[in-house]
Amino acid sequence: MTIRLFENGRVLTPSGAFAEASLLVSGRKIESVVPAGESRPSASDPEIERADLGGLYVIPGFVDCHIHLTALALNKLRCDLSAATSARDACEKMSLWAAAHPDATFLVGFDFDESRWENGQLPTRVMLDGVDDRRPVLLRRICGHLGIANTPLIKRLRRRPDLMDEDAGIVREHVLWEAGHLWEPDDGEVVASVEAAIKDLHRLGITTIHDFVEPERFDVYVRGVAASSAPLRIDAMIHTNPRDLGYYRGACAEAGARDFRVVGAKCFLDGSLGGRTAALNSDYSDGPGWGALLMRKEVVKALAEECFEDGYVLAVHAIGDRAIDLAATALRDFPRGTNLFRIEHCEVAGPAQLENVRWAPVCLSLQPNFVRNWGGAGGLYERRLGKNRVRWCNPYKTLLSSGLPCVFGSDGMPAGPLYGLKGAIEHPVPEERLRPDEALACYTSRPHAVGVQSREAGTLEAGRLADFVLLDGNPLEDDTDRIKVLATIIDGEIVYDAEEGR
């Protein structure tokens, strides 16, 4: 068994403060935390590997409680449009990518965000026909709930007037997901890209994820995780009926993916604010329409009953206030100590929604990086909701103070807990700002205490898993945009070292 001493660090204590100390790691676990000035193992002991941290800040490994690892992997096979500055620029980037990939049978661009563009105009079907009028072309908005398709792709989709505008090429929700499933990348490329995506997470200090997985590529995805030399703790929730989860658990076991747990299912009640598909209780402020509920309360309750009987998690996507109300009322009759139900996002949560949610046995999975995309006065959130409703968008302090269990993730928009921390600490509504220690706990200790997703990790104490991150700054005091992850450790092994670039 390997014994390592990480000495001379500033270690985050369970009380939420930093103290000068060293970590003695034996195998996969922390054997002891040795305060500065106390006796440490002898420097001459040849059985101990030593690493001098030189005063770096040591925190528990970050947990991203809402991410899509498959999407991160597939993005390495698609055209990145996150830096596009207009619809024309997005199409030009797609044209260059198409020319560089003449053998690709399907062209996909991802993460465009028209809310950041000067005129805010979406690309159109005609513009994408100009990119390529023979191969299908799909552009996915950053939210993943709205996309643009060219004519060859539109012809391959089922007609859903409620979720598509054929003339403009706009596709939403189920039609967008159908369009995405028509793309069939090479299995070998997907398997290889999974390891690259995991290493990207290590660079961000992420040691554990709560992953949301589409069933269509599950087998290939699990093969990629099993084949990867890069470790990551994964709790997967599948967008499927709970009765099918046994199959996915079996596939996971057969693949031999380490530390990969299929813990539950996910369902969608609505879409996104950016795509104007989140279900609101009144019209959007920038135009008619309340969004759409994608499921009935009775269906959600039936799914919850199946999960409750078998001990599975049910994660319910609910962004708009109408969707949050439906989720809360569907789940409120289950026992208080259920610890199986989650509401993902819970963004437009005014006093009425908070009262409803308080009576439901749920954990709230929130994304502070969304707040950094708020856009300030006149930005996306204010345009969609108006000045009055935007006050109740992502009310972190109110939610945390209510006593509800809250955890943080990113939805990959973008991944990066240090980026998200700033969103929670510097919330545009001053009353909703969290203290740095409160926000950090939602990325570290709190996720490991969530029901069936609990692990012996999240705090730096004897007996806990040796998952931790080395930072060059203090996340409780310094600007997190200026702090860098210098190393990520899982099971006592260094999986990322900034000095070595890996």
N, C-alpha and C positions, 0 to 999 in steps of 0.2 A: 504493500500500500504506500503510495507516494504521500510524503508529508511536506508541506510548503509553509513557509513563514513570509507573509506579506507585512513588512515592518515599516514603521515610521510613517503611517498614514494619518489622515484626519477622518475618522470613522463615524458614520451616522449612527447614533444610538437609538434604541427603541423609543426613547422619549422625544426624538425629533431634533436633537442638537448634535453638533459635531464635537468629537473628543479625540485627542491625540492617542493613538493606540495602534496595535499590530494585530493581525489576524493569523491564527495558526490553523491551517486546513489539513485535515487528515482524510485522504480519499476524496469523497464527494461532499463532505460536510465540514462545517466550521467546528473545530475542536474547542477553541477558546478565543476570547477577545482579551488581549493583554494591554491594559492601560499603560501609557507612557510612564516610565519610572519603575515599573514592576519587572520582576525577573522574567527574561525570555529564554528560550532554548539556547544552548551554547552555540556560538558561532562556529565552533570547531566540530560540531556534530555532523559527520559526513552523510547521515541519512536524511538530513533536512535540506530541501532546496529553498534558497532565500531570495527574496526580491525586495529591494529598498525602494519604497514608494516616494521618498523625498518630500513628504508633506502633501501629496495629492489627496483629493477628497474622494472618499470611498462611500458609495451608496449601494443599496440592494439593486439587483438587476431590474431594469424597467420591464413592465408588463404592458403590452398594447392589447387592450381588452376589446377592440373591435378592428379587425384588419382582414384583408383578403390576400393571403399569401399566393394563391393561384394567380390572381390578377397581377400581383407584383412580378411573378415569374413570366406570365404571358406578355407583360408590357415590354419585356426585353426582345420580343418578337414583333412588336408593333411600333407605329410612328408616334413619338412623343410630341404632343401639341401644347404642352403646358406653357411654353414660352411664346405661343402665337399671340400676335397683337391685334389681329382683325380676322374677319372671315376670309378675306383674300389671302392674308398671310398663312392661315391654317391650310388653305387649299394649295398654296405654293409649296409648303412643307410636305404635304401629302404627295404632290406631283414629283418632287425630288425623291421621296422615299419610294414611290412606285417605279420610277426609272431605275433606281438602284436595286430593285427586287423584281426583275422581269419574270421570274419563275413563280412568284407568289400567285396563288389562285384567288386570294381574298385579301383586300387591303383594309387595314384597320388603323385608325388614329385614335388616340386617347387623351383625356384630360384637358380638352379645350375649355375655356371659361370666358364666355362672352360678357359676363358682368364686369370684367376688368378692361374691356375694350372701349374705346372712346364712343363709338356709336351703338355698341351693344347689339349689332345685327348678327343673327345666326347665319352660318353657311346655308346654302340651299341645294336642293337636288340637282338643279341645272349646273351649279358650280362644281359639284362632285362629278357630274357627267364629263365636265371638262378635265378632271383629273384622270378619269378612265371610264370609257363608256362600254367596255367589254367585261371587265372584271367587277364583281361587287365591291363597293367602297362603303365603309361605315365609319363615321366619326362619333365618338362617345363623349358626352359632356362630363366634366370632372365629377359630378354627383353620381353618375352611373344610372340615372333615371330618364335621360333624354339623349337622343342621338339623331344624326342626319344620315340618310341613306341615298345612294344614287339610284338611277332607274333600273339597272340590272338586279340590284338587291331588292328594291321595292317589288319587282315582279315575282320574287321568290317568297314573299311574305304573305301570310293570310290577311285578308282585308279586315281591319278593325277600325272603323271610322272614329270610334271614341278614343283610340290610342294612337292614331296616325293621321297625318296630313300628307296625302300622296303627292299633291302638287309641290309642296314645299320640301318634301322628303323627311319630315319630322316623324320620328317614332318614339313612343314612350313605353315605359314599364314593361308589360309582358311581351309586347311586340319587339321592343329593343332587346330583351333577353333572348327571344326567338332568333332575332337577327344575329346576335353574338354567337349563338350555338351553331349557326351554319358554318362558322369558321372552324376548320379542323387542322390546326397546326400539327406538325410532325411530332409523334410521341417522344422520340429521342431528344428533340430540341426542348420540349417541355420539361422532361426529366432533368436535363442539364441546367436549364434556367432556374429550377427550383433551388439548387444549391447556391447559385449566384444571388438569388433573392434573399436567402437566409443570411448570407454574408453581408448583404446590405443592411439587414436588421442589426447584426452584430456591431456594425460601425456606428449605429445609433444608440448602442447600449441596451438593446432589447434582448432579453433572455427567455421570455415567455410570451406567447400570444394566445388570445382567444380568437380563433380563426373561423370565418364564415365561408362555407364551401358550397359551390354548385355541384349537384350530383353527377352531371354529365362527364366531368373529367376527374372524378374522385380517384379512380384506380390509377390513372397516370400520375396524378398528384402525389398519392401515397408512395408510389414507386420512387418518385423523385426524392421524397423525404427519406425513405429507407436507403436510397443509394448515396445520399449526401454524407460527406465527412464532416459537415458543419452541424453541431448539435443545436437543438432548439426545443423547448418545451411547448407543446401544442395541445390546446383543448379545442376540438373542432365541433362546430354546430353546422348541420347540413340543412340546406333548403329543401326539405323533403317531409313526407308524412312520418310521424314518430314510429309507426309500425314497421318502417323500413330500416330503422337505425341498427337493428341487429345485423343486417347484411353488411352495413358499412363498418361496424365493429369487427366483423369477421374478416373483411377485406384488409382492414388495418393490421389485424393480428397475422394474417397470412403473409403480408408484405414484410413484416418484421420491423416496422418503423418504430424507433425507440422514442419513449416518452411522448407518444402520440395517443391522445385519448379522444374518442368520439363521445361527447358528453350530452348532445342533444340536437334539437331541431330549431329551425328559424322560419318565421312567417312574416309577410309584409302586409301592413295595414294601409300604407300610403307610400308616396314617393318622396320628392325633395322640394325644398323652397326654391332652389335655383331653377329647377325644371317646372315650377308652378304646379306640381302634382302632389305636394303635401296636402293632407285633408284638413281644412280649416273650418271653423264654425261660422265664418262669414267671408265675404268676397276678399280676394287679394286687393291690396290698396292700389296696385298699378294696372288693374283691369278686372273684368268680370271673371267669375269662376271661383269655386271653393276647393278645388282639387277633388280627388276621388278616393273613397274608401274601397280597398281592394278585397276586403273580406267582411263577412257578417259576424256579429258578436257570437252567435251560436256556434259558428265554425271555430272561432278562436277558443271558445270554452271547451269544445269537444277535443281540440288538439291538446289543450292544457290538461284535460282529464286523462288522456292517453299518457302524456308525459308524467303526470303525477303518479299514476299507477305503476309505471315502470322505473321511476326514479331518474327520468331524463330532464334536462334543462329545456325550457321553451323560451327562445329569444324572440321578442315581438318588436318589429321595426315600426316605430310610431314617431313621426316628426311634428305634424300639425296638432293643434289642440283637439280637433274632432277625433283624430286617431288615438291620441293619448286617453281621452275620455272613454273610448270604446275598449281599449286595452285594459284600463283600470277596472271598468265595470265587469268585463269578462273574467277577470282574475280575482276579484275581491272576495269571493265566497270560499276560497281555499284557506286551509289553516294558516295562521300567522307565521308559523315556523317552517313553512314549506321549503324555502331556500332553493327553489328550482326555476323561478320565473324572472325574466329580465325584460326591461323596456329599453330598446336601443334608440338612442338619440334624445328623445323627450325634449324637443327644442322649444316649441311654443307652449310654455307651461305657465299659465296665469294662475291666479288664486283658486279658481274653480277646479282646474286640473290638479293643482297641488293637493287640494282637499280630497279629490277622488283617489289620487295615487297613494296618499297616506294610508288608505284603508286596504290597499292591495299588498299581498306578500311578494314584493318585487325588489330587485336590485336595478338601479338606474345606470346604464352604460352610456357615458357622455363623451363628447369629442371637443375639447377646448381649442383645437386647431381651427375648428369652424369659426370660432369667434374672431380669430385673426383675419378671416376673410370677410368680416362684417362689412368693411368698406367705409366705416364712419358715417357722418351725416350725409344722407343722399345715396348711401351705398346700397348694395344688394338687399340686405335684410330690411333696411328702412323702406326701400321702394316696395318690397313685397308685402310688408306688414303695416307700414305707417308708423308715425312717431309714438302713438300710444301703445300699440301692441308690441313694438320692438323692445319695450322695457321688460317684457316678460319672455324674451327669447334667451334660452340658455341661462336660466337664473341659478347659477351654481351655489352661491352662498345660501340662498333660500332653500334649495334642495338639500344641501348638506346639513343645514341647521334643523331641518325637519326630522332628522333621525333616520332617514332612508339610507340604506347602503348605496354609495356612489363609487363608481370606478371610471377610469379614463382610458380612452383609446384614440385612434386617429381616423379610421376608415380609409387609411392610406392617402389622406388629402391634406398635407403629405404625412407620411409616417415620420415620427421623430418626437419623442416625449419632451426634449428640451424646448422644441418649437412650441408644443402644446402648452407647456407650463406657463409660458408668458401670456397665453390667451386667458388662462384662469386667473393669473395674478393681476393682470392689467385689463380686466373686463371693461368694455366701454361704459357699462353702468356701474358706477363706483360701489353701490350697495351690494353688488353681486361678486365683488372681487374676493378671492380666497387668499389666506395667508400662504406664503411659500411652503411652509411645512404641511399645511392641509392639502395643497395641490400635489406636492410630492408624494404624500401617502396614497393618493388615488392612483398613482402610477407604480407604486412599489408594494407597500404592505397590505393595503385594502384588497386588491384583487386576489391575493392568496388566502383571504378569509371568506370568500364568497361561496357558500354552500358546497356543492359537490366539486367545485373547481378549486377548493382549497389545496394548498401544498405546504410542505415544511420549508417555506422560503418567505422572502419579503422583508425580513429583518436580519440584522447582522448580530446573531447570538449563537452561543454554543448549541450544537445539535441541529442547526438549520442548514439547508443546502447551501453550498458555497457558490452562490450566484451573485456577483457584484460587479460594479462598474467603477473605473477610475476616471475622475474628472479633473481638469486643470483649474476649476473655479468652484466657488461655493454657490450652489443653486438656491440657497436660502437668502443670499444677500446680493449676488452679482447678477448682471444682465445675462439671462440664459442664452441669448443669441450669440454671446461672446464666449460661452463655455464650450469646450471641446471634449468629446469622449476620447480618452487616450488608450483605454484598454477595456475589454469585456471578458469576464471570467464566468464560465459555466462548469459546475461540478469541480471547481478548483483548477480547471484548465484554462489557459489563456486562448480564447477563440478569436480575439481581435487585438492587434497591437498596432497602434498608429505609427510608431517608429518604423516598424517593418512593413507597413502598408498592407497588412492582411489581418 
